[in-house]
Amino acid sequence: MKTNPLFENRAQTSTELLIVLAAVIAVALLLVHTLNKTAKSASTTVDKNSIATIKQTNALKPK
C-alpha cells in the first residue's frame, strides 16, 4: 500500500512543530526559573538592607 505524500508532509510538519514547541517551553521554563532565582536574591538583599536601616535609625533616637 502506497502512502499519500501529502500525509507524510503533514506528519513531518506536525513533528517539527512539536519539537519547536517543546524547545520554546523549555526555554520559557528556564527563563522563569532564572527570574524566580533573581527575585529571591533581590528579596533577601532588600530584607537585609531594611533591617540594617531600621537598626541605624533606632540607634539615632535619643534615649
Backbone bond lengths (Angstrom), bond angles and torsions (degrees), N, CA, C in turn:
res aa  C-N    CA-C-N  psi(-1)  N-CA   C-N-CA  omega(-1)  CA-C   N-CA-C  phi
1 M - - - 1.443 - - 1.523 108.67 -
2 K 1.308 116.15 128.34 1.453 122.21 -178.22 1.531 109.01 -88.88
3 T 1.365 115.98 134.72 1.462 119.19 179.65 1.522 110.03 -87.24
4 N 1.283 114.06 153.50 1.452 121.21 -179.36 1.535 109.01 -76.86
5 P 1.351 119.62 124.34 1.464 121.41 -179.64 1.526 112.67 -61.55
6 L 1.315 117.23 -31.90 1.455 120.58 178.40 1.527 110.46 -63.93
7 F 1.321 116.90 -40.55 1.463 121.15 178.31 1.517 110.48 -64.84
8 E 1.341 117.62 -40.20 1.464 121.37 178.99 1.522 110.59 -63.04
9 N 1.329 117.42 -41.17 1.460 120.91 178.37 1.522 111.43 -64.17
10 R 1.323 116.15 -40.98 1.463 119.62 178.58 1.519 110.91 -65.43
11 A 1.316 116.53 -40.95 1.462 120.42 179.37 1.526 110.51 -64.38
12 Q 1.328 115.94 -41.48 1.461 119.69 179.13 1.527 109.99 -65.92
13 T 1.317 117.11 -42.11 1.459 121.12 178.92 1.523 110.41 -63.29
14 S 1.312 117.39 -42.49 1.466 120.69 178.44 1.519 110.69 -61.85
15 T 1.313 116.82 -42.73 1.466 120.88 178.96 1.523 110.75 -63.41
16 E 1.321 115.75 -43.64 1.464 119.37 179.02 1.523 111.43 -63.24
17 L 1.327 116.41 -41.31 1.462 120.03 178.56 1.522 111.07 -64.59
18 L 1.317 117.91 -38.61 1.472 120.58 177.25 1.519 111.21 -63.88
19 I 1.322 116.47 -39.45 1.468 120.06 178.73 1.527 110.07 -65.90
20 V 1.327 116.64 -44.25 1.471 120.18 178.45 1.526 110.33 -63.76
21 L 1.315 117.39 -42.19 1.463 121.26 178.36 1.523 110.81 -61.63
22 A 1.311 117.12 -42.80 1.468 120.54 178.15 1.527 110.95 -62.65
23 A 1.325 116.77 -39.71 1.465 120.37 178.22 1.527 111.02 -65.91
24 V 1.321 117.03 -41.49 1.469 120.87 178.94 1.521 110.50 -63.87
25 I 1.321 117.08 -42.73 1.468 120.68 178.24 1.525 110.65 -63.52
26 A 1.326 117.27 -41.22 1.463 120.82 178.96 1.527 110.90 -62.41
27 V 1.312 117.06 -43.02 1.471 120.59 178.82 1.528 110.13 -65.85
28 A 1.319 117.30 -40.30 1.465 120.88 178.73 1.525 110.82 -63.28
29 L 1.318 117.30 -42.45 1.472 120.36 178.20 1.521 111.11 -64.57
30 L 1.309 117.04 -39.69 1.461 120.99 177.25 1.524 110.34 -63.29
31 L 1.313 117.49 -42.01 1.456 122.02 178.46 1.527 111.14 -63.80
32 V 1.317 116.74 -44.37 1.466 120.78 179.10 1.528 110.45 -62.66
33 H 1.314 116.93 -42.63 1.463 121.13 178.94 1.529 110.77 -61.62
34 T 1.329 116.25 -44.79 1.454 120.58 -179.22 1.527 111.27 -65.09
35 L 1.333 116.80 -43.16 1.461 119.93 179.20 1.525 111.57 -65.88
36 N 1.318 117.23 -37.60 1.460 121.19 177.74 1.525 110.52 -64.31
37 K 1.307 116.49 -42.61 1.466 121.12 179.02 1.532 110.49 -63.28
38 T 1.327 116.54 -41.68 1.458 121.23 178.65 1.525 110.81 -65.16
39 A 1.313 117.25 -41.30 1.464 121.34 -179.85 1.529 110.77 -64.32
40 K 1.330 116.83 -41.08 1.474 119.75 178.30 1.519 110.81 -63.77
41 S 1.324 116.59 -41.62 1.460 121.05 179.22 1.528 110.24 -63.67
42 A 1.314 117.04 -43.97 1.467 120.95 179.35 1.527 110.56 -64.27
43 S 1.324 116.73 -39.50 1.462 120.86 179.24 1.523 111.11 -62.31
44 T 1.316 116.18 -42.53 1.462 120.52 178.75 1.524 110.83 -62.94
45 T 1.318 116.34 -42.56 1.464 120.76 179.64 1.524 111.26 -64.75
46 V 1.321 116.99 -42.28 1.467 120.44 178.67 1.521 110.27 -64.21
47 D 1.320 118.14 -41.65 1.462 121.29 178.36 1.526 111.18 -60.47
48 K 1.328 116.66 -45.71 1.470 120.29 179.97 1.524 111.19 -63.05
49 N 1.335 116.62 -43.51 1.459 120.03 179.98 1.522 111.47 -67.46
50 S 1.306 117.38 -36.48 1.469 120.76 178.46 1.515 110.72 -64.85
51 I 1.311 116.58 -44.55 1.466 120.70 179.60 1.524 110.02 -62.95
52 A 1.322 117.10 -42.96 1.472 120.78 179.32 1.529 110.53 -63.22
53 T 1.317 117.35 -40.67 1.470 121.03 179.58 1.518 110.88 -66.21
54 I 1.316 117.34 -41.90 1.470 121.07 178.66 1.525 110.40 -63.48
55 K 1.313 117.19 -41.11 1.470 120.16 178.15 1.520 110.88 -63.83
56 Q 1.324 116.94 -39.97 1.463 119.91 179.45 1.525 111.37 -66.60
57 T 1.320 117.38 -41.96 1.459 119.57 -179.86 1.530 111.20 -69.31
58 N 1.324 117.35 -32.91 1.466 120.03 175.96 1.510 111.20 -68.82
59 A 1.319 117.29 -32.08 1.460 121.13 178.86 1.536 110.66 -70.95
60 L 1.320 118.22 -23.86 1.469 121.64 -179.23 1.519 112.93 -82.02
61 K 1.327 117.34 -16.99 1.467 120.37 -178.37 1.527 109.45 -67.96
62 P 1.335 115.30 139.04 1.480 117.00 177.14 1.525 110.59 -70.51
63 K 1.299 114.97 145.53 1.465 119.80 -177.72 1.493 110.92 -102.66
